[in-house]
Amino acid sequence: MTMSKLDKVLAEQRAYQANREQGYREKALKLYPWVCGRCTREFTHKNLRELTVHHRDHNHDNNPADGSNWELLCLFCHDNEHSRFEELIQFGPTSEGQQAAATFNPFADLKAMMKK
């Protein structure tokens, strides 16, 4: 059975995306502590599959080696971030009911915590 042109293109795209994700995901997991950058949930090898890499500029091809465009988010926070972004694209910025940007930094006192 031969693959249709569409099936071939889709298979190539899936393989490309999986390969790309594997590269930046592995790098991000080595660079950053296994903690969600929004809700501060901690992860172990057992539940690491629930920790995702979010691209801050929403460009999945922008993967600098220093990880400056990445943040680790749990599945729930990642979905929420993308939903908020889609709403911004679709409806534009609104002042009514708009939440202030998160200012909590779970790693602000990391050096002191590591000394304990």
Stockholm file with secondary structure:
# STOCKHOLM 1.0

chainA/1-116         MTMSKLDKVLAEQRAYQANREQGYREKALKLYPWVCGRCTREFTHKNLRELTVHHRDHNHDNNPADGSNWELLCLFCHDNEHSRFEELIQFGPTSEGQQAAATFNPFADLKAMMKK
#=GR chainA/1-116 SS CCCCHHHHHHHHHHHHHHHHHHHHHHHHHHHSCSBCTTTCCBCCTTTGGGEEEEETTSCTTCCCTTCTTEEEEEHHHHHHHHHHHHHHHHHCCCSTTCCCCCCCCTTTTHHHHHHC
#=GC SS_cons         CCCCHHHHHHHHHHHHHHHHHHHHHHHHHHHSCSBCTTTCCBCCTTTGGGEEEEETTSCTTCCCTTCTTEEEEEHHHHHHHHHHHHHHHHHCCCSTTCCCCCCCCTTTTHHHHHHC
//
